[in-house]
Amino acid sequence: GDSVLVPLFPGMASPWPMISIGEANRISLSHTTPAPPARLPLAELQGRVLAEDVVAVEAVPAVPTSIMDGYAVVSADGTGEFPVTSDGSRAGGRAAGSVSPGSVCYITTGAPVPEGADAVVMIEETEKSGDGKVRINKAAASRQNIREIASDIAPGELVLGKGERIGPAEIGLLATVGAVHASVVKSPMVGIMSTGDELAEASAEGPLPPGTIRDSNRAMLLAACAAEGAQARDLGIISDDASRLEAALDAAMDAGVDVIITSGGVSMGDRDLVKPLLEKRGTIHFGRVLMKPGKPLTFATIPHSSGRTVLVFGLPGNPVSSLVTFHLVVVPVLRKLAGFKDPSLRSVRVRTTVPMRLDPQRPEYHRATISWDDASSSFLALSTGGQRSSRLMSMRSANVLLHLPQASGTLPAGTQVNGLLIGELSSADHVFSSLSLPTPPASSEPGAAPSFTYAGAAALPKVGVLTVSDRASKGLYEDLSGPIIVEVMKEYLATECDFVCRMVPDEAPLIAAAIKDFAASGCAMVCTTGGTGPALRDVTPEAMAQVCEKMFDGFGEQMRRASLDVGVPTAILSRQTAGSVGRCLVLNLPGKPGSIRTCLDAVFPAIPYCIDLLGGPFLEGNPSKVAVFRPPVKK
């Protein structure tokens, strides 16, 4: 019969739980399998990922050759005048005769070394002396300026490995060893459609009827997919009609696409029909993401009669939301489909140049361009201006998304934040240096939730606060423990510090990665909260064991004793501990907000001294609040 779709749960709150962007990445990547391989000619390999090893079958060079223009000599002859034999040895030909002691042979770069010669003297160190002779002004050592057989590539040597991405240099290597075809992972095919009765083609002549706008999303996403090396297929504009929307979906799947991207129709309005269709035809894995812009981002999988599973991303209709969610969630999936070893976006640490208002409800991805500042040896982030999700001008020239934390207030200018790269840097107008472009820091592990980072002036000591909670990281529960840790630490410390806050689910690899990131960024201390009990999902101590070089069990014993003293019998179940990663102290605190002050009261006196012993910054305690231990001064 006719397709009739109605919005899910009309008039009610969204049935889809709010999840973190890290969880959205994890879920979508878990349903992604690299495409099968295809054998392609050399001219079509740019940007592809190898599906097999490439091994050399012959030596390069196959014979000894000269590294430069000059004269092939017998090194034992040393300096002096010598007759020049034959017409010389030139690249592309056979070696010219032989060289005997007391004679030399002219030779060009890449030419075979004549028999009898064991060195080449560069032409700048010789001079013609007449009568067919040449003067050698500088003696050569044996084998000098000679490329030996197989010195570049040996038979059986691995030239390129499976999983490597092919660029111009790799194509040159393949050509060098005669690999004119190679097996590579097929690039994904992506179908892109825009939905909405209000849309007109970009080519529509104006003025447009009232309430009508030109479709910018489709052209933008087609270009974005092509920039990622995907095969982009234009599915057109689909009106807000259930049967037409379903027919377009079927046609795209029948055409063999691996991914379908829709824009618009994923919110809670009475004409938002994408989610109901995806619910009808497949499985929706998430329908809301804790991010700004882009909260309605939806991901689903739909089985096809061919046995394939098609991945479907429902992007918001606002142009900026559409492109930001494409970069953050769709791009890693396209990269995994294409065979990338690490499909995640690369990130750099950047400093803001203007104050930025924060959103207490959601972390924000602020569009910016980055430039290199020689004076501070750091990247500076230049905001693209107004960040309204419909204002596509905010994406113009943007090559980075600044990850602003979910918090109240304003982020001061000069704050250091994470910047996710979304554009080409090698030719960007604003990325330049009078010195040289530094190598950006390595990206975090795939699937790790991005940091909710707040960091001020670089000169201040930094304290990391890591909330470990499945519910809080999905936006289902407000994090109360992290702010209490910040509040108590500020109260107890006389030294002014920056606090860097982050939230991850109860996953040991993500917890361990977050702790390592904190330590690598220069934090003097990291306080974790949550995940220290006996439940199956409580794995914070296990994550600690993966990364800490030393463990300080006394901290945990003292905190358990203090909790028992105030009448908390379940404290015996706590597995809190402490450890160190380099110069950084890592301390487990309980997840219950009411227990945090009790535990910090118990162990804070030893914290500054421990950080001092680890080689961290000198932290002063507030004497009106807590007595900090310091060893007596030796006379």
Secondary structure, DSSP 4 states (H G I P E B T S, - for coil): -------SSTTS--SSPEE-HHHHHHHHHHT--PPPEEEEEGGG-TT-BBSS-EE--S-BSSS-EESSSEEEE-GGG-SEEEEBPSS-B-TTS---SB--TT-BEEE-TTPBPPBT--EEEEGGGEEEEETTEEEE-S---TTTTEE-TTSSB-TT-EEE-TTPBP-HHHHHHHHHTT--EEEEEPPPEEEEEEE-TTEE-TT--SSPPTT-EE--HHHHHHHHHHHTT-EEEEEEEE-S-HHHHHHHHHHHHHTT-SEEEEES--SSSTT--HHHHHHHHSEEEESEES-BS-TT-EEEEEE-TTS-EEEEEEE-SSHHHHHHHIIIIIHHHHHHHTT-SS-SPPEEEEEESS-EE-BSSS-EEEEEEEEEETTTTEEEEEE-S---TT-GGGGTT--EEEEE-B-SSEEPTT-EEEEEE-S--TT-SS---SS-PPPPPPPPPTTPPPP------TTS-EEEEEEE-HHHHTTSS---HHHHHHHHHHHHBSS--EEEEEEE-S-HHHHHHHHHHHHHTTEEEEEEES--SSSTT--HHHHHHHH-SEE-HHHHHHHHHHHHHTT-GGGGG----EEEETTEEEEEE-SSHHHHHHHHHHHGGGHHHHHHHTT-----B-TTT-PPP-PPPP-
